[in-house]
Amino acid sequence: MISRTRFLITAAFVCHLLLAPRLVTSQLRSVPNSTLMPPAASPSQGSSAAAPSLPDPLPQATNTSEPLAVSEIQRGVDVRIQATQQEKDGPVYKLRGHVEIRYGTFNLYADEITYNADSGEATAEGHMVLDGGPNDEHIEASHGTYNIRAESGKFYDVIGTIGVQVKGGTTVLTSSTPFAFTGKIVEKTGPDHFIVQDGSVTTCELPRPKWTFNAHKAVVDVGGNAQVYRSSFRIRDVPVFYFPFAAFPTERLGRKSGFLIPSFGRSSTKGTILGDAAYWAINRSMDATAGAEYYSQRGWAQRGQFRARPSDDSYVNLTYFGVIDRKHQGGEDVTLSGEGRFLHNFRAVANIDYLSSFVFRLAFSETFTQAINSEVKSQTFLSKTSHGFSYNGLVERYQNFESSQNGDVITILHAPSLALSTADRRLAHTPFYWSFDSAIEGLARSEPGFHTGNLLGRLDLTPTLSLPLSLRGWYMRPELTLRNTVYTQQLLPVAGGIGIVRNQAIDRRALEGTVEIRPPSLSRIFDRPILGRKFKHVIEPRITYRYATGVDNFSNILRFDARDILSDTNEVEYGVINRLYSKRTSEQPEDCAPTGMSSLRIGAPGEQVQPWERTYTPTAPGCLSGPQVREIVTWEVAQKYFADPDFGGAIVNGRRNVLTTTSDFTGIAFLTGPQHLSPLISRVRVQSSTQADAEWDFDYDFKKRRTNASTVLINYRLGNFTFGGGDAFVQSLPGLTGASTVQQDFNQFRILFGYGHPNKRGFSGASSFGFDANLDFLQYATVQTTYNWDCCGATLEYRRFALGSVRNENQFRFSFSLTNIGSFGNLRKQERLY
């Protein structure tokens, strides 16, 4: 009995550490959960703080119902460890229950973690989560290993996202190219490098993505590219395509050489359309694309594009489109555009367009506006402006296809043209101002039945002297201009034809005097607000007298451009402009945020051929705080009276006559014989807000008692709804003789309607129609619908062309777009309605 008692006392004395209070024996200090830093150390605590660096004689553990946390500095980085059960053996922590390790900007969670503080290696079991980092990584796995210092590890049964944060149930995208992935095994080999085995990659929300790339292997470089091997592209988990290899960027400006996604479609005249293209990222500022399409009913089409942007203010863009057609309507269309600035104020611009035949454009252009454009312009110029002087060099080729028949084209060439001009400059210390315009050019013109020489010369000198005067609100500007133009060839008129070119120089001299008078404008302010606005009405009258003489050889002048249609005249132009301004009385800024389809409008510029897919986007004035003034209505009415109705003998009866004085006034020819009065022109512009605008141009001829031309354009946007309509009406000139009698009246309507916008979640759609009221048939129709999900969108389009005997086609096109990946289909971005 005594020996037994002695043994127990001896054992208790030897093992007294196991019976000591926790504060003395545990090397993990308990701190409040709310703090991330250890409490301030007292002198007695300083020695125990260094204890973890020494080997422990025995394993020690802490068990509590609440998670305990410890923070310490490891290699200059604050590390916070928290778990319900904590056990430490030297540098090794064994943690269980609500485990969290916070290292820098990363958080590692799991049910159980074994962590080595010396190596930074952590082995996690059960509900493993890695969250944080500069890329906002979020990886969920069943188990895995991770080194918090090397930022590398291996995860099993993974679901993860990059560039996404979830805060309080709200998803926040922190990257322009976020993506998600799953995998049986995901290996992180570095801070920005992932290898996914037997998994998927998508930009959709998990766990039910709309589309995925299911791949045997995927290599992802965050901020670079994602490469997938032996992958199948799936929509709603249904396989659609198989790719032995595919790559896409995981950064906003990422580009990689390779084959693009194939395209396919259907057309009633082309048949089934299949195509693909290869993309070459030459360097950061240069790339190229080359591809081909197969039309089952027509033949092969080839496409190519080269783009370069050497600097912020220079670019080069070259495109090629050609078709080898079994129905003999094929051809080529080549465009080159470029711009550059260099040295001191030098600017070089090139816009070159080559079209092999108008039939090719009618048959194969994808937009109606481009298909019916019969003009082909090529121009390159070099200019410099310095101290008010402008120096210009130009080479230009202009073609106008008169019909779809081969060779029925007018070609005008300027090669080269050298011009020197200046703005108004004060003449010494006098009140007079002087300016001049001069040009020396090589010219040529050809059309069926008429040709000039290969290159004739033209020299034009135009000095001007003016005297601006003002007195009590009256402004007057008398101006005197001398013009001398010399041609190395002249025209001999022939009855019933254009004429014959003679190799004999001709000198055209003209003296022109102009007096412009602008009386004081009349205005009235309406102080009584209407609909929260005050209005101001301004009337601006003007009158201009113009006299030109000396052009006694008008019929012998060859026609190339506006310099060649100068004639004698004795005329008075009178007009008045009414302006209506509105000013908001409220201090609240106007709600002028862009809504609807801002690029879908009647009267928008035609398709632009610019690099980097620059498209037309109308700019709206900014929303200003406080009262905002807007010119909501502008109405101009003007007319000319010709004291010399024959214009010095320039008028030819029964023909369409175009002179400088008439073309500057109205774009519609109206002279078929001597005439005292020009048509009355009316130009109305209305823009009541950033969402509504209208325009009406109207020409009425009092002599012929008819409307020569009328053009109406209306656009209105209301929320997600966009409306537009237009009518262009032109009457053919009466009394014409000869070939001109084939002219017909022109009356065409345009109507469009749209709902939504390109980035709207859910449904959006638009339609556009063109109807020829004179011929009573539908010229074209387009219906486009889009449905966007969170990570992808599908666009379907039906398009119909009715272009006479050349083209009667129904097209069905589509595009499926993947967020941050691209799109496939045969509906190109620049050809869409919106």
ROKE-497175 format. One record per residue (C-alpha): residue in one letter; x, y, z. Coordinates in steps of 0.05 Angstrom, whole numbers, plus 5000, padded with zeros to 4 digits. Example, Ala and Ser with C-alpha at 12.3 -4.5 7.8 and 13.67 -1.06 7.14 Angstrom:
A524649105156;S527349795143;
This chain:
M500050005000;I505650485018;S509650304955;R503450414912;T502351094942;R509551284932;F509051074858;L502951514845;I506152114879;T512452024838;A508551964773;A504452594789;F510852974803;V514252754738;C508052884695;H505953534729;L506053904661;L499753534639;L496153784701;A498454514696;P493655074675;R492955184599;L495955884600;V502555604624;T503154984580;S500055194513;Q504455544462;L498355804422;R495856444454;S488356564450;V486357244423;P479657544407;N476657334340;S475858054319;T483258224320;L488158034266;M494458234305;P497257934370;P496158324434;A501558784459;A507058364490;S509358474561;P516558334581;S514457654607;Q510857494543;G516957674500;S520657044520;S514656594506;A513656924438;A520256644414;A518555954438;P515555694372;S522455734340;L525155224391;P523654484388;D518154264435;P519653684481;L512453414475;P506553534428;Q501554024457;A494254144440;T488554624453;N481254434451;T475754944456;S468655014431;E470255684400;P475655784345;L482156034372;A486656494332;V494056634333;S497857164292;E505257194281;I510257464231;Q513156944184;R518457184135;G515957894139;V508657714126;D503157704178;V500157004184;R493656884222;I491756174242;Q484856014269;A481655344287;T477255014339;Q482454494355;Q489854674351;E495854234360;K503054434348;D509354014343;G515354454327;P513754844263;V507954374246;Y500854584263;K495254074264;L488654444259;R481554184261;G474654504257;H473255164221;V480455224201;E482855874170;I489856084151;R490656794127;Y497256954092;G497857634060;T491757724015;F490056974012;N485356594057;L485655834062;Y479755464093;A478454724107;D475654244159;E482754004175;I489454294156;T496554074172;Y501054684163;N508554724165;A510655434185;D517755334160;S516155114089;G509255444082;E506354764060;A499054624079;T495253974070;A487754064074;E482053564081;G474653704074;H471454324043;M477954634022;V477355353998;L482755823973;D480456543967;G483557223951;G489957443918;P491157983865;N486957583815;D481157473863;E481756713860;H476456283891;I477755533890;E473455013924;A476054293930;S474753663969;H482053633991;G488953853967;T495654143983;Y497854873979;N504255253993;I502255944017;R509156234003;A510355943933;E502856043916;S502655343886;G498954713901;K494454153877;F486954123887;Y482053553877;D474653573854;V475054313840;I470154873826;G473555553818;T473156263792;I478256803774;G476557543775;V470157483815;Q468357693885;V462057503923;K460158013976;G453857914016;G450657493961;T452458003907;T457357803852;V462458333835;L466858273773;T473858523789;S476858353721;S474958513649;T475857773633;P473157363691;F472356613681;A470555973719;F473155273716;T472054573744;G476653973744;K478153303777;I485153563789;V487354293786;E494654443795;K497055153810;T504355193790;G505355923803;P501756573821;D498456623753;H498955923723;F493655363728;I493254673697;V486254363696;Q485653613686;D479053303662;G475053923673;S471654523640;V472855263629;T467355783620;T465756513631;C458756343656;E456256303726;L456955643762;P454255133778;R449855123716;P453755473660;K450455613593;W456655383556;T463255043572;F469654803540;N470154093569;A477453903561;H482153333578;K487153873596;A486954623601;V492755093615;V490855783640;D495456383646;V491756923683;G492957573645;G495157173584;N491656603548;A487755973563;Q489555363521;V484954753520;Y486854073491;R482153533465;S476053953483;S468753953464;F464754593463;R458054473497;I451754883503;R447454673562;D452054063567;V450353853496;P456653753452;V456754213392;F463954233367;Y470253843380;F476954203381;P483653833384;F486454493408;A483555183423;A486055813456;F482756453479;P485257063518;T484357153593;E486257893589;R482658463555;L487758593500;G490057883493;R491157633422;K493956983398;S495356703329;G491356113305;F485055893269;L478556253285;I471955923301;P468755663236;S462756033206;F456855773169;G450156023142;R444855973089;S442856403029;S437656292975;T442656482920;K449356272951;G446755622982;T450155343043;I455955773067;L461855463103;G468155843121;D474155933166;A479956403175;A486856433206;Y489056993251;W496357223258;A498157683316;I504557953285;N506158403344;R502758863393;S500859373340;M500058943278;D495758343258;A492957993197;T487057543180;A486157103119;G480456623105;A475756323054;E468356153048;Y465055633005;Y458355802972;S455255142950;Q451355472892;R456455992871;G463755822885;W469256072931;A470156722967;Q476756982996;R477557493051;G483657823081;Q485358393127;F491758713151;R491759223207;A497459633236;R497660193287;P504860433291;S503061013337;D497161343370;D496061813311;S497461343253;Y494460703225;V494160263163;N488259813145;L488059373083;T482158923066;Y480858453008;F474458092987;G473957682924;V469357152895;I470656622842;D463456562817;R460656022773;K455356512747;H460657002723;Q458857552772;G465157492813;G470658002823;E474858352875;D474158942922;V480459202955;T480659783004;L486660113036;S485960663088;G491460983128;E493561613163;G500061873193;R502862513222;F510262663220;L515463213222;H512263883235;N504763923219;F505263433161;R499262973152;A498762393102;V492162043088;A490461473041;N483461223024;I484060752965;D478460312938;Y478959842879;L472659512851;S473159052792;S465759122771;F459259412796;V455758752784;F460358432836;R458458952888;L451058872873;A451458122878;F455858012939;S455858622984;E452858453052;T449559123066;F444359473023;T447660163029;Q454259893003;A451059462949;I447460042915;N453360532921;S455560632849;E461461082867;V468560852879;K473461372906;S480861302916;Q484861872945;T491661992976;F494062672999;L499663003037;S498263663072;K501664173116;T498864793149;S503465333175;H502266063192;G495566083156;F498265753092;S495965073069;Y500264633024;N496964022993;G498963462947;L493463002920;V492662382876;E485362192864;R481461692822;Y473861742818;Q469261242786;N461661262777;F458460632749;E452460852707;S449560142702;S451259422715;Q453859332644;N461359232637;G465059862617;D459160342631;V463160762680;I465661472684;T472861532708;I476162182729;L483462212749;H487462752786;A494762552782;P497662942813;S494563572842;L498764092879;A495064642915;L497065252955;S492065692992;T491566163050;A486366413099;D484267143100;R490167583118;R490368333133;L493368743077;A498869143113;H495469643160;T489269743117;P482269483132;F482769023071;Y483968273074;W486967843020;S487167103006;F488566642947;D487465942922;S491865612869;A492764922840;I496664582785;E494063902765;G494463332716;L487563082696;A484262542654;R477062322641;S473961732605;E466961462594;P463461072539;G464461452475;F469061992504;H476362022526;T481162592541;G488562512533;N492462082581;L493962692623;L492263422609;G494564012650;R490364522688;L492965142724;D488265542767;L489766202804;T484566552847;P486567162887;T481267502930;L480768182963;S475368343015;L473368903061;P469268693123;L464969263151;S460369313211;L456069883236;R450769863291;G449369123282;W449769133206;Y455068713174;M457268783102;R462868443064;P464568662993;E469268192958;L472968192892;T475767562860;L479967452798;R480266762769;N484766522713;T484665792692;V488865502636;Y487564812605;T492264452557;Q486264152520;Q479264392503;L472564112483;L469064192416;P461564092427;V457863612382;A450363592373;G447362992408;G453862802444;I459063032493;G463963302442;I471063192416;V477463342453;R482363812417;N489663862436;Q489564612440;A490365042503;I484665462528;D484666032578;R478566192620;R478466862655;A473267112702;L471967722747;E467267612805;G464568122853;T460467952915;V457068372968;E454268013029;I449668403075;R447168153143;P442368623179;P441768593255;S438367963279;L431568013312;S430267643377;R425067563430;I425267193497;F418966883523;D419566933599;R413466503614;P415965793624;I412765243583;L413964523606;G419664763650;R423165153595;K423965863572;F424466003497;K428166503454;H426566623381;V431966923335;I431067153263;E437367243220;P436167543151;R441567583098;I442267803026;T447967682977;Y449168002909;R453867632862;Y456367842794;A461167442750;T463367592680;G468667402629;V466866662619;D465466682545;N467965972530;F463865552579;S461965032526;N469364912510;I471464742581;L472564012599;R468963782662;F472863462718;D470563772783;A467464402814;R472964852786;D470364732715;I463064932720;L464165682734;S459666122690;D457466842683;T451967042731;N448267652756;E444167442816;V441367612884;E440667092939;Y436067252997;G434366833057;V432566813129;I434266333186;N429666233245;R432665943308;L428765733369;Y432765623433;S430265303498;K433165393567;R431164943624;T429065303688;S430564703733;E437364623765;Q436863873758;P441263573703;E437663323642;D436662573638;C440562463575;A443761793588;P444261383524;T438360913517;G435860453463;M439960313401;S443760953390;S447060703326;L440360503295;R437961133260;I435461403194;G440661853161;A446761553196;P453261563157;G454560953113;E458760373134;Q465660613153;V471860253131;Q476360403190;P481459993229;W479959683296;E472559623278;R471060353289;T463560433278;Y458861023278;T456661223347;P452961883352;T455362323409;A450362663453;P451863313491;G453763203563;C448663263619;L450163933649;S447864153718;G443764783721;P439965113664;Q441864833596;V440865193530;R439364793467;E437865013396;I431664593385;V429264863318;T433165143258;W429265343197;E432665643136;V428865913076;A432566183015;Q431866332941;K435866632884;Y433767122830;F437867092766;A437967752728;D441667382672;P437266752661;D441966492606;F448266542650;G452366852594;G450366332543;A452165732586;I445165432586;V443564882535;N436164792525;G433364092537;R439363862577;R440963802650;N445264412666;V449764422728;L453265082745;T457265322805;T451765792827;T446365242826;S450464672856;D452565102915;F445365282928;T441764612922;G444363922907;I438663782858;A439564012786;F433664442762;L436064832700;T433564562633;G433165252601;P433665992618;Q430466142686;H429866762730;L427866442795;S431165852830;P426965372870;L425265602941;I429265172988;S427165013059;R431664663110;V428564483177;R432464153234;V429163963300;Q432563673361;S428063743421;S432463283464;T438162793458;Q432962263444;A429162583387;D431162923322;A427963073255;E429863383189;W426063613128;D429363883064;F424464153013;D425564472944;Y419664792908;D420265062837;F415365642824;K416665652749;K414964922740;R409864942797;R412064302828;T416364002883;N423163832857;A425563452919;S423463292989;T427262903042;V424462743111;L428262403167;I425562253237;N428861893295;Y426061793365;R428361383425;L424161243486;G427560813538;N429160153504;F424960323443;T427860633379;F423760883321;G425861183254;G422861353187;G424861713124;D422561883054;A426762122996;F422962422937;V425962712873;Q422262872809;S425562782742;L426863412702;P421563562649;G423263782578;L429663372571;T431663132502;G436262582480;A438762022526;S436662392588;T429362202577;V430561532613;Q430561892680;Q424961682727;D421861962789;F424961742854;N420761602916;Q423461132969;F421461013041;R425760763099;I422660503164;L426160213225;F424159983294;G428359713352;Y427659473423;G433259383473;H440659493461;P446559043444;N448558913517;K441658843545;R440358203585;G434657813553;F431157973487;S432858533438;G430758613367;A430559093308;S427859123237;S429059573177;F425359623111;G426459993046;F420560082998;D420660392928;A413860742920;N415260922848;L416560202826;D411959922880;F416559382908;L420559222971;Q427959372959;Y430659053022;A428458813091;T432358623153;V429958313217;Q434958183273;T433757893342;T438457783400;Y437957423466;N443457543517;W444957113578;D450057273632;C455856993592;C453656913520;G448657153469;A445456903405;T443557353347;L439257143287;E438157553225;Y433957503163;R435957963105;R432758043037;F435658402976;A431658572913;L436558902865;G433458802797;S435858222754;V442658192788;R440457982857;N434157712889;E436657392953;N434257163021;Q439757093074;F439556743141;R445256933185;F446956833258;S452256973310;F453556633377;S457857063422;L461756823483;T463857323536;N471357473532;I472256923479;G469257173413;S463656973368;F462356483312;G457356503255;N456856903191;L453857543220;R459558043227;K459458603277;Q460059163226;E454158883186;R449158853242;L443359323251;Y445459473323;
